[in-house]
Amino acid sequence: MKPLPSVEKSGQAGAPTPVHAKPTHPYIVGLVSIFLPGMGQVLNGTPGRGLLMLFFMLMLGIITFHLTTPDQSFLGRYAGGLFIYSISVLDAYQWARYRWEYYRRYTVLEQPNEGTSSE
């Protein structure tokens, strides 16, 4: 990832405005990802990745359902889908955390020089 440009000058007394919007907080992305599988990736700006996770979650859930015997528990019958689900939640949180830290570290607004005055 290349560094983001930090600021863009606005017309109001030299007040800087961020070029890129602040990313969604990682905790919110994690919670959304827990309740809506694949949506955490969408909030992170990677909807294709979210659809891919959802597809593999459903496919492995169906495959493990058909490969297990009926006397297995719910977790055993859908183990493949639940495995991808857990990876999906962790992936969404970790990428949101990365984006959050990247934004926090490299998007620094320029402050006006306090030492100079126009007297």
Residue frames relative to the residue before (quaternion, step in Angstrom):
aa qw qx qy qz dx dy dz
M 1.0000 0.0000 0.0000 0.0000 0.00 0.00 0.00
K 0.3133 -0.7505 0.5440 0.2066 3.55 -0.79 0.93
P 0.6144 -0.5738 0.3852 0.3807 3.60 -1.09 0.59
L 0.4471 -0.6852 0.5156 0.2547 3.51 -1.10 0.79
P 0.4794 -0.6056 0.5171 0.3688 3.57 -1.06 0.54
S 0.4610 -0.7578 0.3948 0.2396 3.54 -0.76 1.02
V 0.8355 -0.0097 0.0463 0.5475 3.60 0.74 -0.89
E 0.1782 -0.7241 0.6520 0.1372 3.45 -1.37 0.27
K 0.4234 -0.7288 0.4707 0.2608 3.59 -0.67 1.02
S 0.2320 -0.7494 0.6032 0.1442 3.54 -0.98 0.85
G 0.6137 -0.5974 0.3820 0.3473 3.54 -1.23 0.30
Q 0.6289 0.5629 -0.3379 0.4165 3.62 1.19 -0.15
A 0.8232 -0.2898 0.1389 0.4679 3.56 -0.22 1.31
G 0.6681 -0.5428 0.3008 0.4106 3.57 0.99 0.79
A 0.3601 0.7325 -0.5053 0.2801 3.61 1.17 0.40
P 0.3502 -0.7540 0.5116 0.2171 3.62 -0.68 1.03
T 0.1493 -0.7559 0.6290 0.1036 3.52 -1.19 0.60
P 0.5211 -0.6437 0.4432 0.3429 3.62 -0.94 0.75
V 0.4558 -0.6742 0.5103 0.2780 3.56 -1.07 0.77
H 0.7818 0.2281 -0.1139 0.5691 3.58 0.92 -0.91
A 0.5215 -0.6395 0.4679 0.3165 3.53 -1.07 0.78
K 0.5698 -0.5887 0.4531 0.3514 3.53 -1.17 0.62
P 0.4416 -0.7030 0.4794 0.2845 3.63 -0.84 0.89
T 0.6202 -0.5383 0.4218 0.3842 3.53 -1.29 0.39
H 0.5567 -0.6221 0.4359 0.3362 3.56 -1.00 0.85
P 0.5672 -0.6426 0.3960 0.3295 3.62 -0.91 0.87
Y 0.6295 0.5321 -0.3533 0.4425 3.62 0.99 -0.66
I 0.6422 0.5060 -0.3244 0.4757 3.58 1.01 -0.77
V 0.6396 0.5141 -0.3247 0.4703 3.58 0.96 -0.85
G 0.6499 0.5226 -0.3150 0.4531 3.60 0.95 -0.83
L 0.6723 0.4900 -0.2987 0.4676 3.59 0.91 -0.89
V 0.6468 0.5047 -0.3215 0.4729 3.58 0.94 -0.85
S 0.6620 0.5162 -0.3028 0.4513 3.57 0.97 -0.85
I 0.6191 0.5371 -0.3487 0.4545 3.59 1.09 -0.62
F 0.7664 0.3852 -0.2002 0.4735 3.58 0.86 -0.95
L 0.7768 0.1686 -0.0990 0.5987 3.60 1.14 -0.58
P 0.2713 -0.8022 0.5059 0.1642 3.61 0.04 1.25
G 0.7870 0.2891 -0.2477 0.4855 3.55 -0.91 1.00
M 0.6126 0.5770 -0.3556 0.4067 3.60 1.14 -0.47
G 0.5526 0.5919 -0.3993 0.4300 3.60 1.16 -0.40
Q 0.6532 0.4951 -0.3061 0.4843 3.55 1.04 -0.80
V 0.6189 0.5339 -0.3413 0.4640 3.59 1.06 -0.70
L 0.6516 0.4988 -0.3141 0.4774 3.60 0.98 -0.80
N 0.6644 0.4887 -0.2961 0.4817 3.58 1.15 -0.57
G 0.5626 -0.6327 0.3750 0.3776 3.58 1.25 -0.04
T 0.6521 0.4646 -0.3307 0.4995 3.59 1.21 0.40
P 0.0655 -0.8470 0.5264 0.0340 3.61 0.43 1.16
G 0.5959 0.5674 -0.3665 0.4343 3.61 1.10 -0.59
R 0.6387 0.5162 -0.3125 0.4775 3.54 1.05 -0.80
G 0.6423 0.5246 -0.3189 0.4590 3.59 1.02 -0.78
L 0.6593 0.4913 -0.3070 0.4793 3.59 0.98 -0.82
L 0.6294 0.5318 -0.3284 0.4617 3.57 1.04 -0.75
M 0.6474 0.5052 -0.3166 0.4748 3.60 0.95 -0.86
L 0.6620 0.5036 -0.3067 0.4626 3.59 0.92 -0.90
F 0.6375 0.5306 -0.3245 0.4547 3.59 0.97 -0.84
F 0.7133 0.4396 -0.2698 0.4745 3.59 0.79 -0.98
M 0.5863 0.5619 -0.3729 0.4488 3.57 1.11 -0.58
L 0.6907 0.4644 -0.2778 0.4796 3.58 0.88 -0.94
M 0.6756 0.5067 -0.3081 0.4381 3.60 0.87 -0.91
L 0.7014 0.4421 -0.2859 0.4804 3.61 0.84 -0.87
G 0.5930 0.5477 -0.3660 0.4631 3.59 1.14 -0.51
I 0.6629 0.4878 -0.2957 0.4850 3.58 0.97 -0.86
I 0.6579 0.5145 -0.3154 0.4506 3.59 0.91 -0.90
T 0.6991 0.4451 -0.2947 0.4758 3.62 0.81 -0.89
F 0.5797 0.5689 -0.3772 0.4450 3.60 1.12 -0.55
H 0.7290 0.4330 -0.2399 0.4728 3.57 0.91 -0.92
L 0.6818 0.4932 -0.2989 0.4501 3.60 1.13 -0.47
T 0.6711 0.4825 -0.3090 0.4705 3.61 1.17 -0.36
T 0.5281 -0.6117 0.4811 0.3399 3.53 -1.29 0.30
P 0.6332 -0.5721 0.3613 0.3758 3.60 -1.14 0.51
D 0.6480 0.5344 -0.3363 0.4260 3.62 1.12 -0.41
Q 0.4816 0.6542 -0.4444 0.3775 3.63 1.24 0.09
S 0.5570 -0.5992 0.4547 0.3520 3.57 -1.22 0.49
F 0.7056 -0.4397 0.3401 0.4395 3.55 -1.34 0.16
L 0.6622 0.5051 -0.3066 0.4608 3.58 0.93 -0.90
G 0.6609 0.5057 -0.3063 0.4622 3.58 1.02 -0.74
R 0.6719 0.5112 -0.3030 0.4421 3.57 1.00 -0.80
Y 0.7914 0.2584 -0.1333 0.5378 3.59 1.04 -0.68
A 0.2013 0.8383 -0.4901 0.1284 3.59 1.18 0.52
G 0.6501 0.5260 -0.3297 0.4382 3.61 0.92 -0.79
G 0.6841 0.4768 -0.2817 0.4746 3.57 0.91 -0.90
L 0.6615 0.4989 -0.3053 0.4694 3.57 1.01 -0.79
F 0.5996 0.5502 -0.3532 0.4616 3.58 1.14 -0.61
I 0.6817 0.4599 -0.2854 0.4923 3.59 0.88 -0.91
Y 0.5968 0.5619 -0.3542 0.4502 3.60 1.08 -0.68
S 0.6817 0.4743 -0.2981 0.4706 3.59 0.88 -0.89
I 0.6270 0.5136 -0.3359 0.4799 3.59 1.04 -0.72
S 0.6370 0.5443 -0.3206 0.4418 3.59 1.01 -0.82
V 0.6583 0.4975 -0.3086 0.4732 3.59 0.94 -0.86
L 0.6780 0.4841 -0.2917 0.4699 3.58 0.89 -0.92
D 0.6378 0.5303 -0.3232 0.4556 3.59 1.00 -0.80
A 0.6636 0.4998 -0.3116 0.4611 3.58 0.88 -0.90
Y 0.6696 0.4964 -0.3063 0.4599 3.58 0.91 -0.88
Q 0.6848 0.4951 -0.3023 0.4411 3.59 0.84 -0.95
W 0.6656 0.4756 -0.3165 0.4802 3.62 0.96 -0.74
A 0.6258 0.5144 -0.3445 0.4745 3.59 1.06 -0.67
R 0.6365 0.5202 -0.3234 0.4686 3.57 1.02 -0.77
Y 0.6391 0.5204 -0.3180 0.4687 3.59 1.00 -0.82
R 0.6760 0.4888 -0.2941 0.4664 3.58 0.87 -0.96
W 0.6308 0.5407 -0.3241 0.4524 3.57 1.04 -0.82
E 0.6923 0.4669 -0.2727 0.4779 3.59 0.87 -0.97
Y 0.6258 0.5345 -0.3346 0.4591 3.58 1.01 -0.78
Y 0.6581 0.4987 -0.3023 0.4762 3.56 0.95 -0.90
R 0.6712 0.5183 -0.2940 0.4410 3.55 0.92 -0.96
R 0.7310 0.4440 -0.2449 0.4566 3.58 0.94 -0.85
Y 0.8227 0.3152 -0.1221 0.4571 3.57 0.80 -0.99
T 0.6660 0.4215 -0.3218 0.5246 3.57 1.19 -0.08
V 0.1269 0.7948 -0.5706 0.1632 3.53 0.22 1.32
L 0.3640 -0.7379 0.5271 0.2125 3.53 -0.75 1.03
E 0.4636 -0.6688 0.5031 0.2910 3.55 -0.99 0.82
Q 0.2497 -0.7595 0.5861 0.1314 3.54 -0.92 0.95
P 0.4987 -0.6399 0.4748 0.3412 3.61 -0.98 0.68
N 0.5415 -0.6280 0.4459 0.3369 3.58 -1.05 0.72
E 0.3095 -0.7748 0.5266 0.1633 3.56 -0.67 1.13
G 0.6363 0.5678 -0.3258 0.4082 3.61 1.13 -0.55
T 0.7001 0.4336 -0.2799 0.4935 3.59 1.13 -0.45
S 0.0001 0.7805 -0.6251 0.0068 3.52 -0.98 0.81
S 0.3544 -0.7323 0.5413 0.2127 3.56 -1.10 0.66
E 0.0745 0.8192 -0.5584 0.1081 3.57 0.19 1.31
